[in-house]
Amino acid sequence: MDHSTTARTAGAAGTAAAARTAVTATEILLPGEVEPEGLQLRTHELPAPAKGQVVLRMEATGVSFAEQQMRRGKYFDQPPFPFVPGYDLVGTVVGTGPQADPALVGRRFAAVTKTGAWASHLLVDAADLMPVPDGIDPSAAETVVVNGITAWQMLHRTAEVEAGGTIVVLGANGGVGSILVQLARHAGIAVIGTASPRHHDALRGLGVTPVDYRDPDMYARIRKLAPDGVDAVFDHVGGPGIEDSWKLLRRGGTLVSYGTAATKDEEGNSQAPVLKLFARLGAWNAMPNGRSAHFYNFWAGSRRCRSSWQRRLAEDLGSVLRLLADGSVTPQIAATFPLADAAAALRLAESRTVAGKVVIVPGPVEA
């Protein structure tokens, strides 16, 4: 066979491979600043994967605080409307593009996308795939992708709390909080967690000392529980209360801020509350009192050194998945909705009445 014949054969094979991976994707579109019911369902033919990409069939995705902010146009660095939301997912590779290993097909992975995961199928860079063991339910795994990585990194990489320490977790029943308290208890760390009274029994079952977040004397109650101060406070609320969180720290303690939920309904520039928070944390760090304040950014380092950032994500997710597999961490699934009911999923997540994460799956949900 001459070289031209070989080239034609290879080209035909490549075209056939691309054709095999072309699928019809069902997606949820966020068209603008709308109520959850304004989300739109659409279908379109997914392009063949480009070099280094795979086609990932979604098995579970979910609703995070990011999507709640994006629909309001309030999420820092969100893309322009319209776009498909979905911060992370767990799925199975069903096709590969050039220079992506065909052996990936049929294997389950997690991926962090920031947007695009509310879809039945999507294109993902193979380099961004993180292995998920077959023995772990995809919905269970979904609860610990971004939430689990965030919780692990804040506890063990940012605050570096050691066994025997005491921490405060605001929103201990939430998607990140519910994983964070379990990781802390597994590491031998005492936890004081704020939540609505309806969630207190569940928190006690996890070994957490609960405090009512609606109590106007919440911070005073926490100080009574830890009169010498705490080793770390994990605060996703921001706003005026961030100063009270700072005052809970003992000398050598760490404040980890990872959100501005207190300002989620405010009008105006979405960056203003974050920049104001950065300034306040910086001022506290300049004070000679032995305490430190950090804003946790999941994406820190992703542009400067993508490969090492992705390697760290996979390593930390692997640590959390091992704890999930051996029962040390229990997945906190608030509710499960089919993709077509993403509006109802978003509405429930925004109600602040649930514990854990609202999960979205491709098709109908069994009663």
Phi, psi and omega in degrees: 000131181278173185297323181295321178295318179300318180296318180295321180296315179297319179296319179296320179296318179296318179296319179297319180297317179298319181296322181295330184269353178289122182226164174268119181261138171259129186228157172255121183257132172262104189280340183175198179282090186234164170290162180310324181293349178276357175298147184240140176262131178218159174233149176200161179282125180285132178297158174296144182297140178279184181303126178080006181256161173230160169265121181251122176273117184294132174250332176198135170226195184195180179250122177246176178298331181300313180296325178297323178282324182297322181293341176266358185070026188249002183276131181301125174068028177284156180286165177291150175290153352275155175202167179266120178286181177122103189281326182205169180197166169237134182198180181245136178288128180240000178191154180228150175263183178303140178066016170250135187297118178300338180292350177289336182300132179091355181260151183264137180219162168252155177211146175254123189244339189068313172220160173102351187279347177278067184207151179290327179216147177206163178267133182224142173294132181302329181294342182264004180280139177236124186300140173236120181303144182299332183286353181260129179300135183299324178293321176296317179296323181301326182294342184242017178285269178296317182298316181290317178298315179302311181298315181298313184292321179296318183286312190260336181258321183271301182278330180051048180285135182260164177304141182094349179280175178229135179232161173244130178241112175282137183068049185293347178265357185281182183300310177282315184302320183293331175279319181301316182293326179290319177297319180294315180296322178297329181272006178080029182251133177285143185231130167252123185236136177265142180188169173294148180306331181297340182258001187294320180297318179296321179293319177300323178297337177268001180087019182260142172271112186273150175224138181289120183288344179272351180293122180299340177259026184307310184293325177295322178294321178295320180296327176293325179287332181224072186297336179269005182092168182242163182281333179200148171236131179249111192238113177260002188270314183068209180068197183300329183293346182298330178292322177294324176298317179300321183288347178284344187286142168280172174297130184092357181281168185229130171263125177245109177263134181219028177175171179226052184300333182297336184252015187296333182260002181285145176278164175105191184300125182290340181276339186301311180299324181292315181295321177297318178297316178303316181298319181292317179298319179298320179296319179295321180296336180280350181279137183276061182240007176079358178261160181225155180227135182225147168255118181280125178240111181306326188266004181301126180090354184290331179272323184289317181213081187301318186294317180289325177298315181293323178297321179294319177301311182297321179296314183288322175297319178302320179297317180290320180296325177296320177291326176294318182294324183267005175088002179289333175238131179258128179296133181257089180263112182288317180191161180233134181230149171288157182307320182297340180255033181302327179299317179293323178297316180293318180299316180295316180300324181283348182286342180059032180250359188246161175251134179091207187246138173278124186253144177243132179239166187298312189241197183304149181255131178292140180290000000 
